[in-house]
Amino acid sequence: MKRPIWILHVFVVGLALHNLVMAELWAAGIRGSALDIVSAWKEVVLAVGLALELRARRSLRFRPAAVDRLALAYGAIVVVYALLPQHWLGGSATHRGVVLGLRHDLLPVVAYFFGRGLDFGVRDARRLGVTILGTAVGLAAFGLVDIYAIPLSWWRHSGAPGWFSDQLGFNYQGLSGLPENFLYNTGNEHPLRRLVSTFLSPLASSYVFVVALLLATAWRLRLRAKLSVWLPTTALIAAGLLWTHSRSSYLALALGLLEFAWVRPQWRRGLAAAAVCVVAVGFGFDEVYPHIGPTTTYTPSELVCQRNQAHGRPMKNCGFHPATSAARSPASAVAAGSPAVSGLSDSSTESHWRSLRDGIETVLEHPQGYGLGNAGSTAARTGVPIKAGESTYTELAVDSGLLGGLLFLAWSAALFLKVARCTAWHGAAILAILALGLQTDVIGVPWLVYVVWPLAGWRVSHPEV
């Protein structure tokens, strides 16, 4: 096939299933280097796409724009910081940490330029939209069935704990090796389930739902989708978002709808009203969720761990002690895939703001940065001190210095403005993702990087489509 748009379809579906499949492969005995090779399928597919574009010379046809120069400048800074000796900067990342950090920080640039080389039309774009919406529907349906029909004990004995702890190196102890955000901790030792779906993460699932709901908005307004099809599709995706119990995602969706209203004044009142409804329904749902949410229980060893954690005691006897897992500080919880319990509860909000403030202070005190591998999930996985966690921007500024962080911000702003002029829903999705980046590592969510950034690159190349 001459046009590698099929690769985007593979990413949309494959990355939604990635964590679940990798966990089951781990349970089947495929572990260590063998599983690392298998899990690198996404990088291989992206490399194939770039090779196909270079062979067809499509990736060389566009004229470099300001947004491209910003992307290249940011990418160049990342590469330079990957080459600088760690002791020059005060960092302590391992060689593996530098490689992981390089992949993490550069992927948005590579994915963007892959998108710049794509060449497809309106019909192809609509087919891709169907794939995105269909994937979101599948995620929501599976997730809702899971939290009501599949007991937490099944997940405890699945390959998920080993995938996260033994393979990826995250030291999740409070839930028998599962990420703590599998649950909504009510504070009374009777937790509730949250929708994690095949991502095995409520946050990653919620981000896909936000993108899909913004796309569904365009589907209804621009293409006049039949209400009999649009309504159940949107309702199921919206239910999935609500059951993730992620208030930050509700706010991001509302912000995206407001951006949609800004660039499409003919629908301004309706979209503004929809944004208000999203916030009202989302926060209202969170108030009633403890009464309707699916309940579960801790194991005795998990209860000991939870009580120790609540009283500030060492987390001993937590029921899961993988030998290969790395130490992790509370500040890295969100970046490592285990955020504070509920999106904007008082304790969670305080934790997010404290982490963001601490990260900003670290960057301002050490503007030259510490080198790649010293922030977020990369530092957590490799067992080195975490200089900044949770926020995408502070993590990048720690990795590549204040200049690198500012260049990423400048590139992101230019990309948003460029895309928003052409496609309202995609501009809204980028804005929502960038807003979420204040409190979490959005470029650490592969689905977003491999889907949203290539589409942004394609839109910059084809503003007229």
HELIX and SHEET records of a PDB file:
HELIX    1   1 TRP A    6  ALA A   27  1                                  22    
HELIX    2   2 SER A   33  SER A   39  1                                   7    
HELIX    3   3 TRP A   41  ALA A   56  1                                  16    
HELIX    4   4 ARG A   58  LEU A   60  5                                   3    
HELIX    5   5 ALA A   66  LEU A   83  1                                  18    
HELIX    6   6 GLN A   86  LEU A   89  1                                   4    
HELIX    7   7 HIS A   95  ARG A  116  1                                  22    
HELIX    8   8 VAL A  122  ALA A  149  1                                  28    
HELIX    9   9 LEU A  152  ARG A  156  1                                   5    
HELIX   10  10 ALA A  160  GLY A  162  1                                   3    
HELIX   11  11 TRP A  163  GLN A  167  3                                   5    
HELIX   12  12 GLU A  180  PHE A  182  5                                   3    
HELIX   13  13 SER A  197  PHE A  199  5                                   3    
HELIX   14  14 PRO A  202  LEU A  223  1                                  22    
HELIX   15  15 LEU A  227  TRP A  243  1                                  17    
HELIX   16  16 ARG A  247  VAL A  263  1                                  17    
HELIX   17  17 PRO A  265  TRP A  267  5                                   3    
HELIX   18  18 ARG A  268  ILE A  292  1                                  25    
HELIX   19  19 PRO A  300  ALA A  310  1                                  11    
HELIX   20  20 PRO A  330  SER A  332  5                                   3    
HELIX   21  21 ASP A  346  GLU A  365  1                                  20    
HELIX   22  22 GLY A  376  THR A  382  1                                   7    
HELIX   23  23 THR A  392  ALA A  420  1                                  29    
HELIX   24  24 ALA A  424  LEU A  436  1                                  13    
HELIX   25  25 VAL A  442  GLY A  444  5                                   3    
HELIX   26  26 PRO A  446  SER A  461  1                                  16    
SHEET    1   A 2 LEU A 183  TYR A 184  0                                        
SHEET    2   A 2 LEU A 192  ARG A 193 -1                                        
END                                                                             
